[in-house]
Amino acid sequence: MFAEILIKFARKGIILSPEAYNIIKNSENPINLSSDIILKLKSGNYPKDIVPVDLKTLETIEGISLNIKSANKIMKQAPQDKQKTIEKKQTPQEKTEIKKPKTIEKKQTPQEDIKVKNPAYAIEHVVKIEDTAVSEDAISKYKRNLTESKVNFDKFKVLKDTSNKSYTSGEIGNLIEYFQNRYKKLSGILSKRPELRTWQKINEITDNQTDLNLIVMITEIRTTKNGHYLIEVEDETGSIPILVSKDNDELIRATKNLMKDEVIGIIAQKRQGNELAICQNIIDPGVPRMPRKEVDFATVFTSDIHIGSVTFLEEAFVKFTRWLNGDFGNEQQREMANNVKYMIVGGDIVDGIGVYPNQDKELAIKDITAQYDEAARLLGDIRSDIKIIITPGNHDASRVAEPQPAVPEKYAKSLYQLNNAEFLSNPSIVSLDGLEVLIYHGRGIDDMVMGSNDFSHERNDLVMKEFLNKRHLAPLYGERTPLASELEDHLVIDRVPDVLHTGHVHINTYKNYKGIHCINSGTFQTQTEFQKIYNIVPTPAEVPIIDVGGNYKQLKFID
Amino acid sequence: MDFEMDYFERLESETHKLYEIANEARSKGFDVELETEIPLAKDLAERVEGLVGPKGIAKRIKELEKDMSREEVAFEIAAEIASQESNETGTKLEAQRQAFADQGLRTALAILTEGVVAAPLEGISGVKIKSNADGTKYVAVYFAGPIRSAGGTAAALSVLLGDKIRVATGLDRFKPTDDEIERYVEEVELYESEVTNLQYSPTPEEVRFAARSIPVEVSGEPTDQIEVSHRDLPRVETNNIRGGALLAMVEGVIQKSKKILKIAHTLELDSWEFLAEYAKGIGSSKEEENSSESDFEESSQEIDDNIIDKEELFEHSKYAHDIIGGRPVLGYPSEKGGFRLRYGRSRNTGLATMGVHPATMELLEFLAVGTQLKIERPGKGNCVVPVDSIEGPTVKLKSGEVRRLDSIADAREVKNKVAEILFLGDMLVAFGEFLRNNQLMLGACWCEEWWIEAIRNSDKYKSFDLEEKEEFNLNSLETKKLTVEEAFKITEEFNVPLHPEYTYYYKDISIKDLVNLSEWLNTKRDYLENGYNNREDLELDLSYQKRILEVIGLCHRLVDGKVIIDKDHAYSLLKTIGEDYSKYLADDYYNMSVVDIINENIDFEIKDKAPCYIGTRVGRPEKSKERLMRPAPHVLFPIGNNGGNRRLISEAAKKKKIKVEFARRECINEECRLSSFQSICPHCGSPTVIGKAGQKDINLAHIFSKASNNIGVRKVDEVKGVIGLISEDKLPEPLEKGILRAKNGVFTFKEGTIRHDSTDLPLTHFIPSEIGVTVPKLLKMGYDKDCYGQDIVSEDQIIELKVQDIVVSDNCGEYLVGVANFVDDLLERYYGMERFYNVKDKYDLIGHLIAGLAPHTSAGVLGRIVGFTKALGCYAHPYFHSAKRRNCDSDEDSVLLLLDALINFSKSYLPSTRGGSMDAPLVLSTRIDPEEIDDESHNLDIFERFPLEFFERSQESLKPSDMLDLVDNVEMHLGTDRQYHDLMFSHHTSSIHAGPKVCLYKRLGSMKEKVEAQIHLAELIRAVDQRRVVEGVLSSHFLPDIMGNSRAFSKQKVRCPKCGTKYRRMPLTGKCKCGGDLILSVSKGSVVKYLEISQNLVNRYPVSHYLEQRLEIQEFGINSLFESDKSKQSSLDVFFGK
């Protein structure tokens, strides 16, 4: 075996000093350590040709843990940390919904806008994890590779994963099928609404008919000179313009939230011989109220960790993983950690490469595989009886068009080697022992914010509510979110979840809408150059959790 | 002066002759109007009147011009027009006040932009008088996208004009609401993120401050489909981005705040004091001001300090960043071996055109006459032309030989044997280029003309009497090839530095190299006594020091392991390089230049042969081609989709009836009322008026055959029409014109004229034989003396070009022959008049008049064809290009045969859309007055030689304006007789079209070949880093293209190929409204077009891992989009035998 190691190094042009060799030989897992070292050397700032490696070099290679003595190096720093709690009493029953009609919240002046950025209600859930380090002997014993997981995951199910199920070949026919499928799925939902029981196709409208009852996809929304709205809608038989009168406040409010390409029900009146129909009612597909699900475990929601970026908050993230392992926080908090059975990473686990121009200048790790390696190192510290579900975001090594297949093993090999990780598509649906979670990275939020004055990145909880009402995660075609012309529209919410988990915008929000937890899991990245320009203030290192019993909390790992 | 008056009068009288012919043709009533629609304008005032009116304003402008500056005139006119008396009352009065304000602003802006640019027509969409919340009235100026063509200063001045009008008409200032102010802030950001970058990125505070302080409302029509979030503001008509307004505010008022403040002071407009704050900095505003100047100063300092941080230099060099596939980098910033800066102007350079030795062009193949280069300095870009009196490239051959190439023949001979291009040779840059760009002077290189001036200023030469001077013949010495002994003799006798031929690029080597070289030479120190005296060449044993010879550019051969240096150079080398420099290796000397070290040890002086090199990369290729719309029509006659893809009239005529939208003219005679296309009723002879446009059924076959019969032309199948008319009136052209155009193989442009486009190139002197003009023809055209004042007797004399004469490309000439024949046919067969041109070949066109027209302008400039060039460009006097408001860094303008334009141009054909009247000959300016053209041409150098002081002071990094006492340029002769003649040049060139005519980029078919050639060149050129080029092509061209297109693919529109309708999103019906099948607008092909070639590059060259992975990820994404997992699975199934 040791000859094997030496050859391994030699092939890569690395010469080991005797001391270095001894260190590696005596480590817990010499082969793994060797691979780690080789990888770091080859991707880092070390000479490209022959690399002599002695003890000193080994110590300077960042991110390599020489397991023998430094395994709990990080622990040692902890006791000096300040201890402070701002934990708030839990209100067991959420103030269900902040039922302020959106129209009142509408931005009147830019000043008001800023206030909304830190929604006061959210604070109530926020729990600052105490910087209490645990004494050496109390450090949890169930780290990965120490103990096999004994937790039972039989009740974990993947309900939707589109990875390896991309059936498009990019032809025009696929595009037709894609939108027809969207229409079919959503009209299926809408046709069950009592108001729309008598719905008809556009080409069935007769000249002398006055009452229209339609299920349609929106083609165009325009304002007329007189301030009315003109909505052009279509189904697979034809198209028709619908007028929303400016005098109908309620309808105008509803119209302002409409997105092109969403599917809605319309009840309208038409005068005989007149082509234009006047809208009477707009019907969203909507969601039913979901019953509260009591669970006997906790789930943490993360996303947008951006490992590899210079703005990744590694320290806070390590606090988080240590808390998960029970090595951090006060007793009550560690108890909470102990209950965690699932962890979801909803995209952008790494910062990726070449996502935007000159990204290399903001990267600490410029190699995508090395970024995932680093992710594997950080997540590998989490006790192995937490199942980690990883889906891609726009920064990950996947295709840009949604639905995005899971990050391929080719790049995230080391992450794939974690025996407790699952790789799924974006979006995907999982059942965590009966708690159904729809995981969606959240690009569709950009479209909604851009498309309507009533939405902002800060209040993305309102956007999630709208996703549910529209039963679609990215209805608007052709703007921010690239959509692949799959034969099935996987972004339709055909199955109402218990939890809708998004990320992408780096701003934590929470809303319980009709019993559905709408969660945006924020980020582990500080404000980026891009966000500075757009004045987006992120809420880093705050991790949402659904606790035993089904309560929402937000854990803060940063001062 | 008489001479010139003669010339202009001659041009004008010939122009009038053409107007008479055109008006006679028009008077037949077959066209839209009864007269030609291009008014003549002799000067700026007349152009302004012709372009924007109002009638009679030219006279008033001329009155004011007598004792006012151009700017003062403009502002005075604006005030006068806006505040004129009105007889109206009530709302009519208001409307008229507004109309006056509108007219005043347009007229004044036209004056400011020399009455050439389209901005006054297209860049201002209107001026309105609106109300503030407190009931006071204010002026709002509405800008449109084409304000860009006016430039930042003129755009800002339009805002000032609005203020002048406001004051003159007694209105209050604009009082914006907070929402309106924030709207500007948002719009600027949105514009930069969604549309394009502004030249200057203001901070939000700067925008806020401008929006609050500008006393008139800067508004505009929507230019982009992007909506702001500050919607539905009562006073802002659109929720979309107002691109024109942002240009006026940001690139105008804010960016040019200093200049505008100065102008506001001279014009005594007092609401603009706030502009002073911009200089101090507003809020947290970062000082990113006008980058070019400060950037430049920084980088030049680095050079002076002799500590060049290459990375930093690279960061500052914009040209080197965006590397495009197939457009090779020829030199990294200031890298040794790039182009050597040589000051001077040849007869075909200046106005952003620079000279390169034709041997360099031939060797690189990517440089043809007129090819654009992006350059490190001075300025950003130039156009390349051949100048053969400067130094050519030095190359190392595969045999180890190092040679300097002095001719195209040399270059051809060695082209395939080149192992490395050690030096690219000289780039001839006029002093005026530094002046124009206001960039610090760079050190002149040690060259023959400097050496000559050194002798001229030597005590010994000064002591010569006339006879001695004549005998010595200093001027002939400049081009004479001297032996090394002669060179040393002159150095000794006149006490001047050693001749440049025997001086090498010593500065480019290190002290260590110098030591090594000297050691190597020490092995043959006896050569001067023995070998040289026996006229033998120097032989050195091959050693690593050979590389040093290569780097200093000393030519040698390699034979049987011996490095052989010819005796003259060997002599010079051994005389220059001493025996021992080892003491200079000590730390004390590390900062000392090798040239200084050498000079310390010899009893004569050598000079630095190349104080600076200029980095470049190839930009846009040269062009000379007929202007074709797509698809190209012969006639503006609508046939809908009936003509098939090729829009053939004959095809459409096969249908009995077709329905198309157009308008007819109607006879005003109550009893006749006949509809026709003519301005005189063909039935009763009464005038007609334009009818209403609408969908009409026509029997095309009938009209077509009637037209054919009318002009007696049988069966022309290939006449192409248009789908529909895009003009306001929708009047079609007579079909007869189309038939005759097709017969002569020429095509029409959007407004009825026939165009030919070429890259602009400058020319001040020509040789008759090179442009194909004979002495008799020249005499006939009024040329009688050559540039040295001798009578013209031979076709080899150098003759100064008259300012409105042009040399068009051969293919332009040939196309114009077709146009001339078309015009003749038209005159004869359609109008029943005599043929006019009667040309058989292009040479018959010499002496005929044309109009030159630049795309962003609306005024043609009268010109006369004097000859032809093989180059793909149009050589004309710098004044001619400047009259079109152009310089020559690869702009291309069109040439119209004048009579064609006069007969066939009609405003009523112009597109009704914004920008429609740009690039149309709305007026013709007949006379070029250098004071009334773009002032760039005033920087043109016009002297024969630089004084010694120029070369010496150029080494001091001075501002060009501090050196004006040493040069002579057009500006110094404005308003005098000499503005039109005796504009000399300092460097001769024997041919204005030597070297390649078509650059390799255009000759190679696929991008793959182009990139191969680009990378091959990167490998050859010493001043280029091949790896960096490969990475550059990938990261700034191919990867963004692949990423952009795969994103676009998943957001794409669909299109109906049959009727052309576009859909933002695939309709649920899956079909077009017309029933046709829809197609993708972004194809798989466009997504993957650079994929294979990129993979190829990654596999073959050591590019960074980062780029390699980026490409891999894109590949994964693309496969996922275009390959169904089903087919992947099934093939796997087959593989595993499932």
Interface residues (C-beta under 8 A of the other chain):
Chain A: S43 K107 T109 P110 N164 K165 S166 Y167 T168 S169 G170 I172 L175 I176 Y178 F179 Q180 Y183 M217 T219 E220 E234 D235 E236 T237 G238 S239 K260 D261 I353 G354 P357 D360 K366 D367 I368 T369 A397 S398 R399 V400 A401 P405 P408 K410 Y411 N453 Y477 G478 E479 P482 L483 A484 S485 I533 Y534
Chain B: D178 D179 E182 E189 S193 S229 R231 L1039 P1040 M1043 S1046 R1047 F1049 S1050 K1051 Q1052 K1053 V1054 R1064 R1065 M1066 P1067 L1068 T1069 G1070 D1077 L1078 I1079 L1080 K1084 H1105 Y1106 L1107 Q1109 R1110 I1113 F1116 G1117 I1118 S1120 L1121 F1122 E1123 S1124 D1125 K1126 S1127 Q1129
